[in-house]
Amino acid sequence: MASRPDRMHLGAFLYPGGHHVAAWRHPSAQADAGINPAHYQQIARTAEAAKFDLIFLADGVAIRGEDVDALSRTAIRYVGQFEPLTLLSHLAAVTERIGLVATASTTYNEPFHVARKFASLDHLSAGRAGWNLVTSADPREAWNFSRESHLAHAHRYARAEEFVDVVRGLWDSYADDAFVRDRESGRFFEPDRLHLLAHEGAHFSVRGPLNVPRAPQGHPVVVQAGSSEAGKALAARTAEIIFTAQATLEDAVAFYADVKGRMARHGRDPDHLKIMPGAFPVVGRTEGEAQDRYDALQALIHPVVGRSLLEQLTGADLSAYPDDAAVPDLPETEGGKSRQDLILRLARRDGLTIRDLYLRIAGARGHWTLVGTPSRIADALQERFEARGADGFNIMPPTLPGGLDDFVALVIPELQRRGLFRTEYEGATLRENLGLARPAHRVPRQAAAR
């Protein structure tokens, strides 16, 4: 496998009041965070001052759950929060260097909309936009888009494969130098520098061109968040970052080798894909302080919320089983297959009851949980990075703003002291800071043939 830079990349994964399922109840969290622009400005500036590569906003186009009692007790199920691209456009105006990444579904969008919005964000931010491609795991999203049922997993990924190709083709609608804006000659753009996509495929018919000039980065950075077999295949061909979940070093190293090992067949350099697993750090100046902070959050979990979260992540109805029952065998979901598999393997490995399991996942939802001192957390991140289990990490603060403040004040300096994380940004764009090349403009095959 090719060499890689010896410094890790870090994303700040922002849920409104923090990632813990009970974060909004904690006195250090911002309870109205989801609709508080000043809150997001504060944490975006904190992440930028610490030299994070990017901030990331997840999204879903439905409230996740049917149990209104459970929904009314949580703030992390896409209840009461901003649409992410609107928010990132706002944050572009109050930041200068940090990347701005948001989720947009390939199942409940059209390629032209996604291409246009992320190209616009790239211009608004002077080259800092990234698109997190997902196929949507929650079947409830179908009901908001005139469908009675969610598309099957295989169908969603087949659509996604074509979707990303169409988006990239639209981003190349114009050459970089197309817009001359020559007042004297009266020529706004050069006609021969415009290319129609003229795409006709199994899922989409898109003529183009896009009505936004080529983005400052050429293409906004493409991120992918699926870790199923179909997700890994898509990422190896198209993604430049993967956000993923591995709870153990062994699993992380295996995933890293698997996905990077698939890239050669697509003519890609493994260093052109950054694998950034989620990490949920609870930091204390002592081990006891860190554990006390974690325990205080765990004590705020309402049982109704814990069980509901487990059902959402496994795609299963567990109402027939008491909390102290062993986790039963569950049918394969048509939702998030890799997350269901991860959670069920955790339950089997550690012999967890339903209550044990929902308490275990309430903070990180299956991602890697780290509780300890700055040195101990830095040790764990360094071990996984140097073992080639990650190129960096998507940091999931348990509460916001406090959890991010703690990580920035305590862990970032320790990583910098070890030479594992930057002290200054390398460039002005997200691609430059990630060490990714700017894509050359490509004329669509259909256009070139005419």
C-alpha positions as CSV (number, residue, x, y, z in Angstrom):
1,M,0.0,0.0,0.0
2,A,1.2,3.5,-0.8
3,S,2.8,5.8,1.8
4,R,0.6,8.5,3.4
5,P,1.2,11.7,5.3
6,D,2.1,11.2,9.0
7,R,-0.5,13.6,10.3
8,M,-4.1,12.6,10.9
9,H,-7.2,14.5,9.6
10,L,-10.0,15.5,12.0
11,G,-13.6,16.3,11.4
12,A,-16.0,17.9,13.9
13,F,-19.2,15.9,13.6
14,L,-21.9,18.3,14.9
15,Y,-25.2,17.1,16.3
16,P,-27.1,20.1,17.8
17,G,-26.5,19.7,21.5
18,G,-24.1,16.9,21.3
19,H,-24.0,13.2,20.2
20,H,-25.1,11.6,23.4
21,V,-28.8,10.7,23.2
22,A,-29.4,12.6,26.4
23,A,-27.0,15.5,25.7
24,W,-29.7,18.2,25.5
25,R,-30.6,17.5,29.2
26,H,-27.0,18.1,30.4
27,P,-26.4,21.5,32.0
28,S,-23.4,22.2,29.8
29,A,-25.3,21.6,26.6
30,Q,-27.2,24.2,24.5
31,A,-30.8,22.9,24.8
32,D,-32.1,24.9,21.8
33,A,-29.0,24.2,19.7
34,G,-30.9,22.9,16.7
35,I,-32.3,26.3,15.8
36,N,-29.7,28.6,17.4
37,P,-27.4,30.2,14.8
38,A,-25.1,31.8,17.4
39,H,-24.5,28.3,18.9
40,Y,-23.3,26.9,15.5
41,Q,-21.2,30.0,14.8
42,Q,-19.5,29.5,18.2
43,I,-18.7,25.8,17.6
44,A,-17.6,26.3,14.0
45,R,-15.2,29.0,15.0
46,T,-13.9,26.7,17.8
47,A,-13.3,23.9,15.4
48,E,-11.6,26.2,12.9
49,A,-9.3,27.8,15.6
50,A,-8.2,24.2,16.4
51,K,-7.4,23.6,12.7
52,F,-10.0,20.8,12.2
53,D,-10.2,19.8,8.5
54,L,-14.0,20.1,8.4
55,I,-17.3,20.3,10.2
56,F,-19.9,17.8,9.2
57,L,-23.7,18.0,9.5
58,A,-25.6,14.7,9.1
59,D,-29.2,14.9,7.9
60,G,-32.4,12.9,7.4
61,V,-35.6,13.9,5.6
62,A,-37.9,12.4,8.2
63,I,-38.2,12.4,12.0
64,R,-36.7,9.0,13.0
65,G,-39.3,7.2,15.0
66,E,-43.0,6.6,15.5
67,D,-43.1,6.7,19.3
68,V,-44.1,10.3,20.0
69,D,-43.3,9.9,23.7
70,A,-39.7,8.8,22.8
71,L,-39.4,11.5,20.2
72,S,-40.5,14.2,22.6
73,R,-37.7,13.3,24.9
74,T,-34.8,13.5,22.5
75,A,-33.1,16.1,20.3
76,I,-31.0,13.8,18.0
77,R,-33.6,12.2,15.7
78,Y,-33.8,15.1,13.3
79,V,-36.3,16.8,15.5
80,G,-36.2,20.6,15.7
81,Q,-33.1,21.5,13.7
82,F,-31.9,23.4,10.6
83,E,-31.6,22.0,7.1
84,P,-27.8,21.5,6.8
85,L,-27.0,23.3,3.5
86,T,-28.8,26.4,4.6
87,L,-26.9,26.3,7.8
88,L,-23.5,25.7,6.1
89,S,-24.1,28.7,3.8
90,H,-24.6,30.8,6.9
91,L,-21.4,29.3,8.5
92,A,-19.4,30.0,5.3
93,A,-19.7,33.7,6.1
94,V,-18.3,33.4,9.6
95,T,-15.4,31.0,8.9
96,E,-12.4,31.1,6.4
97,R,-10.6,27.8,6.2
98,I,-12.5,25.0,7.7
99,G,-14.3,22.5,5.3
100,L,-18.1,22.5,5.3
101,V,-19.6,19.0,4.7
102,A,-23.3,18.1,4.7
103,T,-25.4,15.0,3.9
104,A,-27.7,14.8,0.9
105,S,-29.6,11.6,0.0
106,T,-29.3,10.0,-3.4
107,T,-32.7,8.3,-2.8
108,Y,-34.8,11.4,-2.1
109,N,-33.0,14.0,-4.3
110,E,-32.3,14.5,-8.0
111,P,-28.7,14.8,-9.2
112,F,-29.3,18.3,-10.7
113,H,-30.4,19.7,-7.3
114,V,-27.5,18.2,-5.5
115,A,-24.9,19.3,-8.1
116,R,-26.3,22.9,-8.1
117,K,-26.5,23.3,-4.3
118,F,-23.0,21.9,-3.5
119,A,-21.4,23.8,-6.4
120,S,-23.0,27.0,-5.0
121,L,-21.8,26.2,-1.5
122,D,-18.3,25.7,-2.9
123,H,-18.4,29.2,-4.5
124,L,-19.9,30.8,-1.3
125,S,-17.1,29.3,0.8
126,A,-14.3,29.8,-1.7
127,G,-13.6,26.1,-2.1
128,R,-14.6,24.4,1.2
129,A,-17.7,22.3,0.3
130,G,-18.1,18.6,0.7
131,W,-21.1,16.3,-0.1
132,N,-21.8,13.3,2.1
133,L,-23.5,10.9,-0.2
134,V,-26.0,8.6,1.6
135,T,-28.8,6.4,0.3
136,S,-31.1,6.9,3.3
137,A,-31.4,4.2,5.9
138,D,-34.8,5.2,7.4
139,P,-37.9,3.9,5.6
140,R,-40.0,6.8,7.0
141,E,-38.3,9.1,4.5
142,A,-40.3,7.4,1.7
143,W,-43.5,8.7,3.2
144,N,-42.4,12.3,2.7
145,F,-41.7,11.8,-1.0
146,S,-44.9,10.3,-2.3
147,R,-43.7,6.7,-1.8
148,E,-45.4,4.0,0.2
149,S,-42.2,2.1,0.9
150,H,-38.4,2.6,1.0
151,L,-36.4,1.4,-2.0
152,A,-34.6,-1.9,-1.4
153,H,-31.0,-1.6,-0.3
154,A,-29.6,-3.0,-3.6
155,H,-31.8,-0.6,-5.6
156,R,-30.8,2.3,-3.5
157,Y,-27.1,1.7,-4.2
158,A,-27.6,1.1,-7.9
159,R,-29.3,4.5,-8.0
160,A,-26.5,6.0,-6.0
161,E,-23.8,4.7,-8.4
162,E,-25.5,6.4,-11.3
163,F,-26.4,9.5,-9.3
164,V,-22.8,10.4,-8.4
165,D,-21.7,10.0,-12.0
166,V,-24.4,12.4,-13.1
167,V,-23.5,14.9,-10.4
168,R,-19.8,14.8,-11.3
169,G,-20.7,15.2,-15.0
170,L,-22.8,18.3,-14.2
171,W,-19.9,19.8,-12.2
172,D,-17.9,19.6,-15.4
173,S,-20.6,21.5,-17.5
174,Y,-18.1,24.3,-18.0
175,A,-14.4,24.5,-18.4
176,D,-12.6,26.5,-15.6
177,D,-12.0,29.4,-18.0
178,A,-15.4,29.4,-19.6
179,F,-16.7,32.6,-18.0
180,V,-14.7,35.4,-19.6
181,R,-17.2,38.2,-18.8
182,D,-15.7,40.5,-21.4
183,R,-17.8,43.7,-21.5
184,E,-16.0,45.0,-24.6
185,S,-16.8,42.1,-26.8
186,G,-20.1,41.4,-25.2
187,R,-19.1,37.8,-24.5
188,F,-20.2,36.5,-21.0
189,F,-18.9,33.0,-21.5
190,E,-17.1,31.1,-24.3
191,P,-19.6,28.9,-26.1
192,D,-17.1,26.2,-26.9
193,R,-16.3,25.9,-23.2
194,L,-19.8,24.8,-22.3
195,H,-20.6,21.0,-22.5
196,L,-24.0,19.3,-22.3
197,L,-24.1,16.2,-20.2
198,A,-26.8,14.5,-22.2
199,H,-27.0,11.6,-19.7
200,E,-29.4,8.7,-20.4
201,G,-29.3,5.9,-17.9
202,A,-31.3,3.3,-16.0
203,H,-32.4,5.8,-13.3
204,F,-31.8,9.3,-14.6
205,S,-32.2,11.3,-17.8
206,V,-30.3,14.6,-17.4
207,R,-29.5,16.9,-20.3
208,G,-27.6,19.7,-18.4
209,P,-25.7,21.9,-18.4
210,L,-25.6,23.0,-14.8
211,N,-26.4,26.7,-14.3
212,V,-23.4,27.3,-11.9
213,P,-19.8,27.8,-13.1
214,R,-17.3,25.2,-12.3
215,A,-16.6,25.1,-8.6
216,P,-13.4,26.5,-7.0
217,Q,-12.4,23.0,-6.0
218,G,-13.3,21.7,-9.5
219,H,-15.6,19.2,-7.7
220,P,-16.7,19.6,-4.1
221,V,-15.2,16.8,-2.0
222,V,-17.3,13.6,-2.2
223,V,-17.8,11.8,1.1
224,Q,-19.6,8.5,1.6
225,A,-21.0,7.0,4.8
226,G,-22.1,3.5,4.0
227,S,-20.0,0.5,5.2
228,S,-22.0,-2.4,3.7
229,E,-20.6,-4.4,0.8
230,A,-22.4,-2.1,-1.6
231,G,-21.3,0.9,0.3
232,K,-17.6,-0.1,0.3
233,A,-17.8,-0.8,-3.5
234,L,-19.3,2.6,-4.1
235,A,-16.7,4.3,-1.9
236,A,-13.7,2.6,-3.5
237,R,-14.9,3.9,-6.9
238,T,-16.1,7.4,-6.0
239,A,-15.4,8.6,-2.5
240,E,-12.7,10.9,-1.2
241,I,-13.6,10.5,2.4
242,I,-15.4,7.7,4.2
243,F,-17.2,8.3,7.5
244,T,-17.5,4.9,9.1
245,A,-18.0,3.1,12.4
246,Q,-15.6,0.5,13.8
247,A,-15.6,-0.2,17.5
248,T,-12.4,-2.3,17.7
249,L,-8.9,-1.9,16.3
250,E,-9.1,-5.3,14.5
251,D,-12.3,-4.2,12.7
252,A,-10.9,-0.8,11.8
253,V,-7.7,-2.3,10.3
254,A,-9.7,-4.9,8.3
255,F,-12.1,-2.3,6.9
256,Y,-9.2,0.1,6.0
257,A,-7.3,-2.7,4.1
258,D,-10.5,-3.9,2.4
259,V,-11.7,-0.6,1.0
260,K,-8.2,0.7,0.1
261,G,-7.5,-2.6,-1.5
262,R,-10.4,-2.2,-3.9
263,M,-9.2,1.1,-5.3
264,A,-6.6,-0.2,-7.8
265,R,-9.2,-1.8,-10.0
266,H,-10.7,1.7,-10.5
267,G,-7.3,3.2,-11.2
268,R,-7.2,5.1,-8.0
269,D,-4.4,5.8,-5.5
270,P,-5.3,4.6,-2.0
271,D,-4.1,8.0,-0.6
272,H,-6.9,9.7,-2.5
273,L,-9.4,8.3,-0.1
274,K,-9.4,9.3,3.6
275,I,-11.0,6.9,6.0
276,M,-12.3,8.8,9.1
277,P,-14.1,6.6,11.6
278,G,-16.3,8.2,14.2
279,A,-14.8,8.7,17.7
280,F,-16.9,9.7,20.7
281,P,-14.5,11.2,23.3
282,V,-15.4,11.9,26.9
283,V,-12.3,13.8,28.2
284,G,-11.3,14.5,31.8
285,R,-8.1,15.7,33.4
286,T,-8.1,12.5,35.4
287,E,-9.5,9.1,34.7
288,G,-12.0,9.6,37.5
289,E,-13.2,12.9,36.1
290,A,-13.7,11.4,32.7
291,Q,-15.7,8.5,34.1
292,D,-17.8,10.8,36.2
293,R,-18.6,12.9,33.2
294,Y,-19.6,9.8,31.2
295,D,-21.7,8.4,34.1
296,A,-23.5,11.7,34.5
297,L,-24.6,11.6,30.9
298,Q,-25.6,7.9,31.1
299,A,-27.8,8.7,34.1
300,L,-29.8,11.1,32.0
301,I,-31.0,8.4,29.5
302,H,-34.7,7.9,29.7
303,P,-35.5,4.1,29.1
304,V,-38.1,5.0,26.5
305,V,-35.4,6.9,24.5
306,G,-32.8,4.2,24.9
307,R,-35.1,1.5,23.6
308,S,-36.4,3.6,20.8
309,L,-32.8,4.4,19.6
310,L,-31.9,0.7,19.6
311,E,-35.0,-0.1,17.5
312,Q,-34.2,2.7,15.0
313,L,-30.5,1.6,14.6
314,T,-31.4,-2.1,14.2
315,G,-34.5,-1.6,12.1
316,A,-36.4,-4.0,14.4
317,D,-39.5,-3.9,16.7
318,L,-38.4,-5.1,20.1
319,S,-41.6,-4.4,21.9
320,A,-42.2,-8.1,22.6
321,Y,-39.0,-8.3,24.7
322,P,-38.4,-6.9,28.2
323,D,-35.3,-4.7,28.9
324,D,-33.5,-7.5,30.7
325,A,-33.9,-10.1,27.9
326,A,-31.0,-11.1,25.7
327,V,-30.9,-9.4,22.4
328,P,-32.8,-11.7,20.0
329,D,-31.9,-12.8,16.5
330,L,-33.2,-10.1,14.2
331,P,-34.2,-10.2,10.5
332,E,-31.8,-8.4,8.1
333,T,-32.9,-4.8,7.7
334,E,-33.4,-2.9,4.4
335,G,-32.2,0.2,6.3
336,G,-28.6,0.6,7.5
337,K,-27.2,-2.9,7.1
338,S,-23.6,-2.2,8.3
339,R,-24.8,-0.4,11.5
340,Q,-27.3,-3.2,12.4
341,D,-24.5,-5.8,11.9
342,L,-22.1,-3.8,14.1
343,I,-24.6,-3.4,16.9
344,L,-25.7,-7.1,16.9
345,R,-22.1,-8.3,16.9
346,L,-21.4,-6.1,19.9
347,A,-24.4,-7.6,21.7
348,R,-23.3,-11.2,20.9
349,R,-19.6,-10.5,21.8
350,D,-20.3,-9.1,25.2
351,G,-23.5,-11.0,26.1
352,L,-25.6,-7.8,26.4
353,T,-29.3,-7.5,27.3
354,I,-31.5,-5.1,25.5
355,R,-30.9,-2.5,28.3
356,D,-27.2,-3.1,28.3
357,L,-27.1,-2.6,24.6
358,Y,-29.1,0.6,24.4
359,L,-27.0,2.0,27.3
360,R,-23.8,1.0,25.4
361,I,-24.8,2.7,22.2
362,A,-26.6,5.8,23.6
363,G,-23.5,8.0,23.2
364,A,-21.9,6.9,20.0
365,R,-24.6,4.9,18.3
366,G,-22.1,2.1,17.5
367,H,-19.1,4.4,16.9
368,W,-15.9,4.1,19.0
369,T,-16.4,5.4,22.6
370,L,-13.3,6.8,24.4
371,V,-13.4,7.8,28.1
372,G,-10.2,9.0,29.7
373,T,-7.5,11.6,30.0
374,P,-6.1,13.6,27.1
375,S,-3.0,11.3,27.0
376,R,-5.0,8.1,27.1
377,I,-7.4,9.3,24.3
378,A,-4.4,10.5,22.2
379,D,-2.8,7.1,22.7
380,A,-5.9,5.3,21.4
381,L,-6.2,7.6,18.4
382,Q,-2.5,7.3,17.6
383,E,-2.6,3.5,17.8
384,R,-5.4,3.2,15.4
385,F,-3.9,5.8,13.0
386,E,-0.5,4.2,13.0
387,A,-1.9,0.7,12.6
388,R,-3.7,1.9,9.4
389,G,-7.1,1.6,10.9
390,A,-7.8,5.3,10.0
391,D,-6.4,8.3,8.2
392,G,-8.1,10.5,10.8
393,F,-11.3,10.7,12.8
394,N,-14.7,12.2,12.8
395,I,-14.9,13.6,16.3
396,M,-18.3,13.2,17.9
397,P,-18.5,15.6,21.0
398,P,-20.8,14.1,23.7
399,T,-22.2,17.6,24.4
400,L,-21.9,20.9,22.6
401,P,-20.3,23.3,23.1
402,G,-18.6,21.8,26.2
403,G,-17.5,18.4,24.7
404,L,-15.8,20.1,21.7
405,D,-14.2,22.7,24.0
406,D,-12.8,19.9,26.1
407,F,-11.3,18.0,23.2
408,V,-9.8,21.2,21.7
409,A,-8.3,22.4,25.0
410,L,-7.0,19.0,26.2
411,V,-6.6,16.5,23.3
412,I,-5.6,18.7,20.3
413,P,-2.5,20.0,22.1
414,E,-1.4,16.5,23.0
415,L,-1.8,15.4,19.3
416,Q,0.1,18.4,18.2
417,R,2.9,17.8,20.7
418,R,3.3,14.3,19.2
419,G,3.4,15.7,15.7
420,L,0.2,13.9,14.8
421,F,-2.0,16.9,13.9
422,R,-1.3,20.2,12.2
423,T,-0.7,23.5,13.9
424,E,-1.7,25.6,10.8
425,Y,-3.8,24.9,7.7
426,E,-1.8,23.7,4.7
427,G,-4.1,25.5,2.2
428,A,-7.2,27.5,1.6
429,T,-9.6,24.8,0.3
430,L,-10.9,21.6,1.8
431,R,-9.0,19.6,-0.9
432,E,-5.7,21.3,-0.1
433,N,-6.0,20.6,3.6
434,L,-6.9,17.0,2.9
435,G,-4.1,16.6,0.5
436,L,-6.4,15.8,-2.4
437,A,-5.8,16.8,-6.0
438,R,-8.2,19.2,-7.8
439,P,-10.0,17.1,-10.4
440,A,-9.2,18.1,-14.0
441,H,-12.1,19.2,-16.1
442,R,-13.5,16.4,-18.2
443,V,-15.7,16.8,-21.2
444,P,-18.7,14.3,-21.0
445,R,-18.3,11.4,-23.4
446,Q,-21.7,12.2,-25.0
447,A,-20.7,15.8,-25.5
448,A,-17.3,14.9,-26.9
449,A,-18.8,12.5,-29.4
450,R,-21.1,15.2,-31.0
